[in-house]
Amino acid sequence: MKFLRTLMLGVFAVAASIIPAAAQASKPGSTYKVALHVSENDPAKMTLTLNNVQNIVNDFKKSGQKIAIEVVTYGPGLHMFREDTSPVKARIQEMSLANTNLTFTACNNTTGNMAKAEKKEIKIISEAKIVPSGIVHLIELQRQGYAYVKP
């Protein structure tokens, strides 16, 4: 029962974030915008996120509509973009080359905290850009009309 309630809340949250963005992007020639985020060091969630991104890209290509997609990581999810620990690095490289409308963003706060904890430099894959704060960046994207999805 708790699972169903959590699932329904998640569905409503996603719908509530997509509806305003869809209304804004319904103007001819407009670009839909979606932000996804990963905050867990879980290869299955990282793969799910990339699957969602690919499904979005495929659907929008079929419909001929424009889409801008940004994947933001912070906290333990930063491993998705770490040069030394990313389990999905090769797939990100392929997707980045195939989709100019796709942006990968890493949190600098997390990078610094991990560097301090691990006593080493944390290198981020070249496909990802670094922003000062991943969570603040997500807030900024939402203010810019991005629909927000947490896979």
Backbone bond lengths (Angstrom), bond angles and torsions (degrees), N, CA, C in turn:
res aa  C-N    CA-C-N  psi(-1)  N-CA   C-N-CA  omega(-1)  CA-C   N-CA-C  phi
1 M - - - 1.440 - - 1.531 110.50 -
2 K 1.353 115.24 -43.68 1.464 119.17 179.20 1.527 110.38 -62.48
3 F 1.336 116.16 -38.47 1.455 120.53 178.77 1.529 110.89 -60.85
4 L 1.338 116.57 -46.29 1.468 120.20 179.85 1.519 111.66 -62.10
5 R 1.320 117.21 -40.80 1.461 120.69 178.96 1.528 110.06 -63.65
6 T 1.327 116.93 -44.44 1.460 121.31 178.74 1.521 110.46 -63.34
7 L 1.325 116.52 -42.07 1.458 120.60 178.69 1.521 111.18 -62.04
8 M 1.319 117.16 -45.48 1.462 121.14 -179.60 1.529 111.16 -63.87
9 L 1.328 116.84 -41.05 1.463 119.87 177.74 1.523 110.45 -61.71
10 G 1.320 116.31 -40.21 1.460 120.27 178.22 1.520 112.01 -64.05
11 V 1.322 116.27 -42.23 1.464 120.70 178.47 1.524 110.38 -62.46
12 F 1.335 116.98 -44.97 1.460 120.41 179.15 1.524 111.43 -63.81
13 A 1.331 117.38 -38.53 1.469 120.52 179.79 1.521 110.90 -64.95
14 V 1.324 116.84 -43.36 1.460 120.37 178.84 1.524 110.05 -64.42
15 A 1.333 116.43 -45.44 1.469 119.87 179.88 1.523 111.12 -60.73
16 A 1.321 116.70 -42.21 1.465 120.45 -178.98 1.523 111.42 -64.07
17 S 1.324 117.53 -32.05 1.466 119.31 -179.94 1.519 112.14 -81.92
18 I 1.320 117.62 -27.66 1.460 120.75 -176.91 1.520 111.84 -82.39
19 I 1.318 118.01 -37.18 1.468 120.82 -174.92 1.532 112.48 -57.29
20 P 1.349 121.05 -49.93 1.468 118.86 178.22 1.524 112.72 -61.80
21 A 1.321 117.20 -39.66 1.462 119.77 179.81 1.522 110.60 -67.09
22 A 1.329 117.00 -37.48 1.461 120.06 179.07 1.516 110.66 -65.55
23 A 1.310 117.17 -39.76 1.467 120.55 178.46 1.522 110.36 -63.30
24 Q 1.328 116.53 -41.16 1.462 120.56 179.79 1.524 110.74 -67.12
25 A 1.324 116.95 -39.51 1.460 120.52 -175.72 1.516 113.03 -82.96
26 S 1.324 118.52 -1.59 1.456 120.08 -177.40 1.524 112.81 -75.73
27 K 1.313 118.06 -8.76 1.460 121.43 176.37 1.528 108.81 -66.95
28 P 1.336 117.92 139.38 1.464 119.75 179.60 1.530 111.45 -55.16
29 G 1.324 115.70 133.39 1.458 120.74 178.48 1.519 114.48 82.03
30 S 1.339 117.52 -3.46 1.458 121.06 179.66 1.522 110.84 -71.86
31 T 1.304 114.56 158.15 1.458 120.90 176.99 1.521 109.06 -108.63
32 Y 1.334 116.22 125.69 1.462 120.66 171.94 1.522 106.64 -70.89
33 K 1.323 116.44 149.91 1.457 120.74 -179.43 1.528 108.22 -135.27
34 V 1.320 115.60 133.39 1.463 119.88 179.47 1.527 109.38 -139.33
35 A 1.331 114.84 138.20 1.462 122.17 176.41 1.522 108.47 -117.47
36 L 1.313 115.94 131.66 1.454 121.59 175.43 1.519 107.09 -118.62
37 H 1.324 116.66 152.17 1.458 116.68 178.95 1.516 111.39 -137.58
38 V 1.332 113.45 151.68 1.457 122.40 177.31 1.515 107.26 -126.63
39 S 1.319 116.16 124.38 1.465 120.30 179.85 1.527 111.81 -126.65
40 E 1.328 116.71 12.93 1.463 120.85 179.56 1.522 109.98 -126.41
41 N 1.326 116.45 144.81 1.459 121.66 176.01 1.524 107.89 -86.34
42 D 1.321 114.78 73.07 1.459 122.25 -175.79 1.528 108.01 -133.02
43 P 1.330 117.74 106.93 1.463 120.67 -178.71 1.533 113.03 -54.45
44 A 1.325 117.76 -34.56 1.465 120.14 179.50 1.528 110.74 -65.56
45 K 1.336 117.76 -40.12 1.467 120.22 178.47 1.523 111.29 -71.01
46 M 1.321 116.47 -35.22 1.464 119.78 176.46 1.522 110.23 -63.54
47 T 1.327 116.12 -43.87 1.462 121.17 178.53 1.526 110.37 -65.39
48 L 1.325 117.28 -42.47 1.464 121.11 177.52 1.526 110.60 -59.11
49 T 1.319 116.79 -42.91 1.467 120.87 178.72 1.524 110.35 -60.82
50 L 1.320 117.18 -47.05 1.469 120.12 179.87 1.529 110.97 -66.27
51 N 1.330 117.59 -34.76 1.470 120.30 174.80 1.526 110.18 -62.90
52 N 1.342 116.26 -44.01 1.468 120.24 177.81 1.522 110.59 -59.96
53 V 1.320 116.71 -44.79 1.468 121.13 179.10 1.525 109.97 -59.08
54 Q 1.331 116.99 -46.87 1.464 120.19 -179.03 1.524 111.23 -63.57
55 N 1.329 117.51 -39.98 1.465 120.57 177.80 1.525 111.49 -63.16
56 I 1.323 116.40 -40.99 1.469 120.84 178.32 1.528 109.33 -62.86
57 V 1.325 116.41 -48.32 1.467 121.29 -179.52 1.527 110.12 -58.47
58 N 1.323 116.87 -47.65 1.465 120.71 -178.12 1.530 111.37 -61.36
59 D 1.323 116.69 -45.14 1.461 121.01 -178.27 1.530 111.42 -63.55
60 F 1.320 116.60 -43.20 1.460 119.68 -178.80 1.529 111.94 -70.56
61 K 1.327 117.21 -33.02 1.469 119.49 175.47 1.524 110.08 -63.54
62 K 1.337 116.78 -42.30 1.467 120.77 179.36 1.523 111.41 -61.64
63 S 1.334 116.47 -40.14 1.464 119.92 -176.08 1.526 112.48 -84.45
64 G 1.330 116.85 -10.84 1.455 120.27 -179.87 1.521 114.22 76.54
65 Q 1.329 116.33 11.89 1.471 120.12 179.23 1.519 110.06 -92.09
66 K 1.333 115.18 155.03 1.460 121.56 -179.66 1.533 109.64 -87.16
67 I 1.333 114.85 144.51 1.468 120.85 178.66 1.518 109.08 -142.71
68 A 1.318 116.62 138.82 1.464 123.24 170.92 1.523 106.10 -116.79
69 I 1.325 116.70 128.63 1.464 121.62 -176.41 1.517 109.05 -124.87
70 E 1.318 115.62 135.08 1.462 120.26 175.93 1.523 109.24 -130.74
71 V 1.336 115.21 129.68 1.461 121.99 176.02 1.523 106.97 -106.89
72 V 1.332 116.41 121.21 1.457 122.83 -176.81 1.524 108.88 -113.28
73 T 1.343 116.27 133.18 1.463 120.28 175.87 1.518 110.48 -120.12
74 Y 1.317 114.70 147.10 1.459 121.45 171.90 1.520 108.20 -156.55
75 G 1.327 116.21 170.51 1.461 119.58 -177.03 1.525 109.43 58.22
76 P 1.335 116.49 -151.00 1.470 119.64 -179.53 1.531 113.79 -57.82
77 G 1.334 117.24 -21.14 1.466 120.63 177.85 1.513 113.22 -64.21
78 L 1.337 117.45 -16.43 1.462 120.77 179.22 1.530 111.67 -58.25
79 H 1.333 117.08 -25.01 1.470 119.87 178.48 1.526 111.41 -55.21
80 M 1.316 117.23 -24.98 1.461 120.96 178.12 1.528 111.15 -58.42
81 F 1.337 116.80 -32.85 1.463 121.66 -176.62 1.530 113.34 -110.41
82 R 1.312 117.84 6.61 1.465 119.64 178.51 1.518 109.80 -78.36
83 E 1.319 114.70 135.10 1.465 121.19 179.91 1.532 111.00 -60.15
84 D 1.334 116.92 -36.70 1.465 120.71 -173.61 1.522 114.81 -91.74
85 T 1.315 119.80 -15.70 1.463 119.75 -173.70 1.523 115.28 -129.93
86 S 1.316 118.68 -1.31 1.465 120.12 -176.26 1.525 111.79 -68.74
87 P 1.341 116.66 121.91 1.461 119.11 176.17 1.543 112.25 -81.97
88 V 1.339 116.89 -5.71 1.468 120.78 -176.13 1.533 112.02 -124.00
89 K 1.318 116.50 18.77 1.464 122.18 -175.50 1.533 112.16 -56.79
90 A 1.305 118.54 -46.96 1.466 121.22 -177.73 1.530 110.69 -63.38
91 R 1.309 117.19 -40.63 1.463 120.05 179.74 1.532 111.08 -66.62
92 I 1.320 116.62 -39.42 1.470 120.21 177.40 1.523 109.90 -61.48
93 Q 1.328 116.74 -42.79 1.465 120.58 178.84 1.528 110.88 -59.69
94 E 1.319 117.16 -45.12 1.469 121.43 179.07 1.530 110.94 -63.38
95 M 1.327 116.47 -46.72 1.465 120.82 -177.36 1.529 111.03 -65.21
96 S 1.314 116.30 -37.62 1.458 120.98 -179.43 1.525 110.78 -64.47
97 L 1.320 116.71 -41.12 1.464 121.14 178.71 1.528 111.64 -67.85
98 A 1.317 116.84 -35.25 1.464 121.32 -175.21 1.531 113.42 -83.63
99 N 1.338 117.85 -17.17 1.468 121.14 -172.38 1.521 111.56 -134.35
100 T 1.322 116.52 100.70 1.466 120.04 179.43 1.523 112.29 -72.45
101 N 1.314 117.40 -12.64 1.465 122.51 -179.89 1.522 112.23 -92.11
102 L 1.318 117.12 11.48 1.459 123.19 -175.84 1.526 109.95 -113.39
103 T 1.343 115.77 127.84 1.466 121.61 179.85 1.521 109.29 -122.22
104 F 1.324 115.95 138.29 1.464 122.40 175.46 1.526 107.44 -113.53
105 T 1.329 116.68 131.45 1.463 121.04 -173.55 1.528 110.75 -131.76
106 A 1.335 116.02 131.73 1.459 122.93 -178.58 1.529 110.48 -115.43
107 C 1.308 116.15 145.77 1.464 123.51 -178.17 1.533 111.20 -83.33
108 N 1.319 116.04 122.86 1.457 120.79 178.45 1.531 112.00 -70.40
109 N 1.332 117.57 -33.81 1.478 119.63 176.37 1.522 110.13 -56.97
110 T 1.328 115.83 -46.34 1.463 120.23 -179.60 1.521 110.90 -66.30
111 T 1.322 116.59 -41.32 1.469 120.24 179.33 1.527 110.04 -57.72
112 G 1.329 116.04 -45.44 1.466 120.23 179.01 1.517 112.60 -64.19
113 N 1.317 116.78 -42.80 1.467 120.66 179.56 1.526 111.72 -64.74
114 M 1.339 116.33 -40.13 1.464 119.41 178.02 1.528 110.63 -67.38
115 A 1.322 117.36 -39.76 1.470 121.27 179.30 1.530 109.94 -61.54
116 K 1.318 115.70 -42.41 1.459 120.36 179.10 1.529 110.83 -64.65
117 A 1.330 116.39 -46.62 1.465 120.91 -177.49 1.529 111.98 -66.89
118 E 1.327 116.42 -37.76 1.463 120.38 -176.58 1.524 112.99 -94.01
119 K 1.333 116.36 -5.68 1.463 122.35 179.36 1.528 112.24 54.88
120 K 1.352 114.09 44.54 1.459 120.10 176.77 1.522 108.86 -158.53
121 E 1.328 115.50 161.53 1.463 120.47 176.75 1.531 109.00 -71.38
122 I 1.304 115.74 137.16 1.456 121.61 177.15 1.525 107.52 -101.26
123 K 1.312 116.19 116.56 1.464 120.77 -179.57 1.523 109.14 -97.21
124 I 1.320 114.43 134.01 1.462 122.53 -179.66 1.529 108.16 -102.59
125 I 1.324 117.02 142.97 1.464 120.46 -179.85 1.527 109.97 -58.67
126 S 1.307 115.52 150.72 1.468 120.30 -174.45 1.529 113.33 -65.73
127 E 1.313 118.18 -21.06 1.464 121.53 179.92 1.528 112.74 -74.10
128 A 1.323 117.42 -15.37 1.463 121.01 -176.98 1.525 110.92 -102.07
129 K 1.309 115.49 138.27 1.467 120.45 172.73 1.528 106.90 -96.60
130 I 1.327 115.76 156.79 1.467 120.82 -178.48 1.522 108.96 -108.01
131 V 1.335 115.00 133.06 1.466 121.67 174.90 1.525 107.55 -116.87
132 P 1.335 117.62 155.36 1.471 119.42 -177.19 1.531 113.35 -55.81
133 S 1.338 117.34 -44.98 1.464 121.51 -177.21 1.522 109.08 -140.09
134 G 1.315 116.93 121.45 1.461 120.85 -179.60 1.516 112.92 -62.89
135 I 1.325 117.25 -44.71 1.457 120.33 -177.70 1.526 110.94 -67.51
136 V 1.328 117.25 -40.46 1.469 119.97 177.17 1.526 109.59 -65.09
137 H 1.310 116.88 -37.57 1.471 120.30 178.53 1.536 110.46 -62.15
138 L 1.321 117.12 -40.41 1.470 120.08 176.70 1.524 111.28 -61.47
139 I 1.304 116.27 -40.95 1.473 120.59 177.76 1.529 109.53 -61.84
140 E 1.330 116.20 -44.63 1.467 120.50 179.52 1.529 111.34 -62.21
141 L 1.334 116.82 -41.60 1.459 120.23 178.94 1.529 111.02 -62.24
142 Q 1.319 116.55 -41.35 1.459 119.64 178.89 1.531 111.28 -64.19
143 R 1.300 116.96 -37.50 1.472 120.19 176.64 1.520 111.41 -66.52
144 Q 1.335 116.54 -25.00 1.461 121.22 178.23 1.537 112.03 -86.59
145 G 1.331 116.48 6.21 1.452 120.58 176.37 1.517 115.73 95.64
146 Y 1.320 117.75 9.47 1.464 120.25 177.23 1.521 110.05 -73.46
147 A 1.321 116.65 135.13 1.457 121.20 168.97 1.528 106.05 -73.70
148 Y 1.309 117.88 143.67 1.455 122.22 -175.43 1.530 109.10 -112.23
149 V 1.332 115.79 128.19 1.453 121.88 -180.00 1.516 108.36 -131.25
150 K 1.316 116.42 130.95 1.471 121.47 172.65 1.519 107.97 -115.47
151 P 1.332 116.09 101.97 1.471 119.09 -179.58 1.514 112.47 -63.86
